[in-house]
Amino acid sequence: MPVITVKPGVYVVGGPQLSHLVDTNVYLVHLKNFYILIDSGSVLGVNAILLNLMEMNVKVNDIKYVILTHAHFHAASGAYLFNSVDTLIIAHEPDAYYMRSLDYDKLGVPREYAKFINPIIPSVSIPYNREVYEVEEGELILIHAPGHTKGFMIVLIPSLSILFVSDLTSNILSHKWGSCEAEHRKSIEKTIKIVEEYNVNVMCSSYKCIWLKQRIIEFLKQVIREKPLWV
């Protein structure tokens, strides 16, 4: 399956059109002499994602980091495959705990898929009170953005002027996930400040990317104005 180029060095390798209908977008980023994945997609789509990587001549061992923005089934459950290789899986607490312990409510797992889920053991579990975590001397900046889930985080790559926000902009919340509307709003407001401070010109979410700083800011402000949908 052909992958989608976001910009040189950034590709969509998984998602509803590329791996499985339940998957959120999975982004492959080439930095220096290694690759990272932003989210892994679901356990249902991860094999298709691995095939897409093979078509790009990217081996699993070439991926140095898998960064999981949050614990949800559609974004992270495929990451269990990386527990058997040298790839470092990074997640934020308490979502990292939910992945280890298979808390199905917090993982947002549909009942019919529960039997397919395996525990994920993050190599790095960022403490809940740690707001910013830098990787590779600031090449990657992971920022705690709770609200959708308690351990939600966004991923900034300053050298590429790109920000990955996954489900931050979906505006779907649930008490089962531990969502908090006030925290969610604050996280979006914080994201706007990050876009302004770092001159972000590409923002990629669960299902699409937006180009140009002003359009990104306008989109985020629109998300704030919309009333969240509680499920």
N, C-alpha and C positions, 0 to 999 in steps of 0.2 A: 504494500500500500504506500503510495507516495506520501512523504511528509510535507509539512507546510513551513516555508521559511518566513519568519517574522522579520528578521534582519540578519545580516551576516553574523554567523556564530550562534544564532538563536532559532530553534526549530520547534514546531509542535509535532510530537511523535506519538501522541495518544490523545484520545478524546472520542466523542460520539461517532465521528466520521472515520476515525483511524484505528480504533481498537475495539471498543464495545459501547453500546448505547448508554450504559449507566456511568461511563467514565467521565470525569472532568478532564480538561486539557492537561496533558503532561508535556512539560517543556524541557528540551535538551539545550544546554548552554555549553559552548566550547570556550574555555578560559585557559590561556597559556598552553600548557601541554596536557591538560586533563579536561574531563567533562563532568558536568553536574546534571542531575535531574531535579526539576521542581515538581514535586508530587510523583506518584507512581501509577496512578490509575487504580482500578479495582482488581481484585483477584480474578475476575472474569475476563479482563482485558490485558493483563500483564504479558501473556505469551505473545499476543499480537504486537505489543509494544516492543518486546525483545526482537521480534522479526523485523520491525521497522528500523530498529537500531542496526541490525545486521545488514540491512540494505544500504545503510550509510557507512558501512565498514567500521562501526563502533562496537567494540566488544564490551561485555559486562564489566570486565576488569579495567576497562578504560574509564569507567565512571567512578570518580573519586568520592563524590558525595551524592546522596539522595536526601533532599530537604523536604520534609513533610510539613506543609503549611498548617494542617490540622488532622485530626484523627479519623475523619469520616470515611466510611466504606468506599465511596466512589472516588476519593482522592488518594487514599493511602493503603488500602488493604493489599494491593499488589506488592508492597515493599517487602513482604516476608521473604521473597525470593532472594533478596540482597543480604539476608542474614547469613547466607552460606558462602559469601565471598568477602573480599577485603574492602568493599565499598562501605563508607561510613554513613550511617543513617542518622540524621539530626532531626529531633522533634522537641517541642516545648512542653513542659509540664503545665497542667496535669494531663494533657492529651497523650503524652508519651506513656503515662501510667495506664490510660485506657487501652492503648494498643497492646501493652504487655499483658494486661489482665483480661482482655476480651470483654469489656463492658459494652454489651450490644446496644444499649440505649445511647450511651455516649458516642458510640461509633456510627450511629445512624444506620444500622444494618437492617435491611428489609428481612422479614422473617424467612422468606423462601431462600435467602442466600446465606443464612447463618451457618449452615453446615459446611460452607466452603471457606470460612474465615480461619486464618491461622494467627497465632500471636506474632507481633512484631517487636523485636528487641532493639530499640534505638541505641546506636553506639554512643551518641551524645544526647543526654536529656537536659535541656536548658532549664534551670530553676525557675519557678513561677515568678519570683520577684526580680528576675533579670530582664530588663526591658530591651537591651540591645546586646547582641552577641555577634562579634566579628569573626570571620573565617578567612584564612589565607591573608592575614595582615590587612584586613579591611576590604579585600577584593569582593567579599560577600558580606552584607550586613543584614542580619536577621533581627527583625523588630517585633516584639510582642504586641499583638493587636487584638485583645480579647473582646468578646461580644458574641460573635457567631458561635464559637466555643471558647472555653476558658483558656486554652493553650494555643489559640490561633496566633499565627505570625505571618508577616509579609516579608518578602525577600527583595532587597535592593542590591543592584550591581552598578555602582557609580561609574565605572569605566565604560559601561555600555548605555548609561542613562536610561536604564530600564528597571521597572518595578513589577514584581509578581504579587498579586493580591488574592488569587484564588476566589473563594466564596465570600470574601469581604463585601463585595458589591451585590450579592444576591438578594439581600434584605429578607431572607427566610430564616426565622429563628424558632427555637423549640426549647421548652423547659426540660425535656428529656436530655437535650444536649448540654444543658447548663448555660444556655444563652442568656444574655443580659442586654436589654435594649439601650440602656444608658451607656454601658461600656462600648457597645457596638457603634453608637453615634460618636463617642469620643475617639474611637479608633479610626473612623473615617475622617474626622476632623484632623487627627494627627497625620493621616496619610496625605491630606491636602498640603499640610505644612512640609512634609517630606518631598512631595512633588515640586513645591516651590523652591525649597532650599537646595535640592540637588539637580534642579533643572531636568527633571525626568521628562523624556519625550516619547516613551512607549510604556504603557501599562497593560499588563496581561492578566486576565482574570480566568475564571473557570471555563469560559466558553468563547472568549473573544479577546482581541487586543485593540487598544485605542492609541492612536498616534497624535502627537502634538500636545505640548504642555497645557495650553489653555483649554483644549477639548477635554483633556483628562480631568482638569479641575472642575469644569462645568458638569461633567458626568458625575463626579463624586458629590458635588453639591446637590444634584438631582436625586441621588440615592438618599441623601440626608433628608430631603423634603418628602420623600415617599414614606408612607407608613409601613413598618415591617409586617410581614405575613407570618403569624404564629401557627405552627403545625404540631 
